[in-house]
Amino acid sequence: MSVETVIGRHLGGRIIVLIGDLTDQAVDAIVNAANASLLGGGGVDGAIHRRGGPAILEACRAIRATRYPKGLPTGEAVITTAGELPARHVIHTVGPIYGQHRGDEPRLLANCYRRSIEVAREHELATIAFPAISTGVYGYPADEAAVVVSRALSQCLAADDSLAEVRLVFFSRSHAESFVSAAVFGQSGESA
C-alpha cells in the first residue's frame, strides 16, 4: 500500500484531495479515466487493468458487446467489478481530448464527474475516488480542469448527501497543489 498525503479537505470534509496511488484506494468505487474502447490503455487506465486483473476486461467486453458496441461516449460512465483491486467497483468514464470538441470540453469533463457520481448513487455507493481525468495525455490544462471539476463536484454534492466521501487522488504533490490553488469549491459562478 502506498503512502498517502492529504493536501486539502473541502465541502465539510466530503471532498478530500490527496497524493497517492488510485489503485490503492479502498473505497466503494474508483474512477477509471478510460478510453472509448474500454479495453485498457496507458496511464491510469492501464494501471487499473493491470492491477485489477482480467475480470475488469471481461466486464468491459460485456458492456461493449451489449450497451456500447461503438465504444463509450465521451462524458458517459459505466460500472464494473474491481477485480483484484481494494475498491469494490470501477466506474469507467471517457474524458474529452482538449481541443478536439469544438469548445465543449468543459461540459464533457464536468459530465465525466457528474455521470460517475450518478452511477455511484444508482448503486448505493458512499465513497468514490477520482483521478485527474483528461489532464494527462488528453492535454486538458490542469488549472482549467480544476475549476470545472470543483464546480461540478460542488453542484453534485449540494444536490444529494448520499455520497459521504469523494477523493481526488493525484500521483504528485505538484499536481495536487496546483489543483487546490485553482479549485473553486462552493464558490458561485458560471457552471460548466
BELLINHU-V664353 format. One record per residue. N is the residue number from 1. RES is the residue in three letters. PHI is phi in whole degrees, -180 to 180 (999 if undefined). Layout:
n = {N,N}
res = {RES,RES}
phi = {PHI,PHI}
This chain:
n = {1,2,3,4,5,6,7,8,9,10,11,12,13,14,15,16,17,18,19,20,21,22,23,24,25,26,27,28,29,30,31,32,33,34,35,36,37,38,39,40,41,42,43,44,45,46,47,48,49,50,51,52,53,54,55,56,57,58,59,60,61,62,63,64,65,66,67,68,69,70,71,72,73,74,75,76,77,78,79,80,81,82,83,84,85,86,87,88,89,90,91,92,93,94,95,96,97,98,99,100,101,102,103,104,105,106,107,108,109,110,111,112,113,114,115,116,117,118,119,120,121,122,123,124,125,126,127,128,129,130,131,132,133,134,135,136,137,138,139,140,141,142,143,144,145,146,147,148,149,150,151,152,153,154,155,156,157,158,159,160,161,162,163,164,165,166,167,168,169,170,171,172,173,174,175,176,177,178,179,180,181,182,183,184,185,186,187,188,189,190,191,192}
res = {MET,SER,VAL,GLU,THR,VAL,ILE,GLY,ARG,HIS,LEU,GLY,GLY,ARG,ILE,ILE,VAL,LEU,ILE,GLY,ASP,LEU,THR,ASP,GLN,ALA,VAL,ASP,ALA,ILE,VAL,ASN,ALA,ALA,ASN,ALA,SER,LEU,LEU,GLY,GLY,GLY,GLY,VAL,ASP,GLY,ALA,ILE,HIS,ARG,ARG,GLY,GLY,PRO,ALA,ILE,LEU,GLU,ALA,CYS,ARG,ALA,ILE,ARG,ALA,THR,ARG,TYR,PRO,LYS,GLY,LEU,PRO,THR,GLY,GLU,ALA,VAL,ILE,THR,THR,ALA,GLY,GLU,LEU,PRO,ALA,ARG,HIS,VAL,ILE,HIS,THR,VAL,GLY,PRO,ILE,TYR,GLY,GLN,HIS,ARG,GLY,ASP,GLU,PRO,ARG,LEU,LEU,ALA,ASN,CYS,TYR,ARG,ARG,SER,ILE,GLU,VAL,ALA,ARG,GLU,HIS,GLU,LEU,ALA,THR,ILE,ALA,PHE,PRO,ALA,ILE,SER,THR,GLY,VAL,TYR,GLY,TYR,PRO,ALA,ASP,GLU,ALA,ALA,VAL,VAL,VAL,SER,ARG,ALA,LEU,SER,GLN,CYS,LEU,ALA,ALA,ASP,ASP,SER,LEU,ALA,GLU,VAL,ARG,LEU,VAL,PHE,PHE,SER,ARG,SER,HIS,ALA,GLU,SER,PHE,VAL,SER,ALA,ALA,VAL,PHE,GLY,GLN,SER,GLY,GLU,SER,ALA}
phi = {999,-81,-81,-115,-128,-80,-99,-168,-129,-138,50,68,86,-74,-111,-120,-100,-144,-101,175,-106,-56,-73,-94,-75,-92,-125,-64,-151,-106,-103,-99,-80,-85,-98,-60,-70,64,-104,94,-177,-99,55,-58,-57,-64,-63,-65,-65,-63,-75,-77,85,-68,-62,-67,-62,-61,-65,-66,-62,-64,-64,-63,-73,-113,-94,-132,-63,-94,108,-74,-67,-58,90,-92,-145,-137,-119,-137,-62,-102,57,-92,-73,-70,-73,-84,-140,-121,-103,-99,-141,-109,-81,-76,-86,-60,87,-111,-126,53,84,-91,-57,-60,-65,-66,-65,-59,-63,-57,-73,-62,-65,-62,-68,-61,-63,-61,-64,-59,-102,56,-92,-111,-132,-145,-127,-111,-88,-88,-60,72,-90,-92,-64,-80,74,-71,-59,-58,-68,-67,-62,-59,-66,-61,-66,-64,-68,-62,-66,-59,-66,-62,-75,-70,-79,-162,-104,-70,-88,-80,-149,-119,-102,-109,-104,-113,-81,-128,-61,-62,-68,-64,-67,-63,-61,-60,-70,-97,-66,-129,-58,72,-91,-78,153,-63,-87,-76}
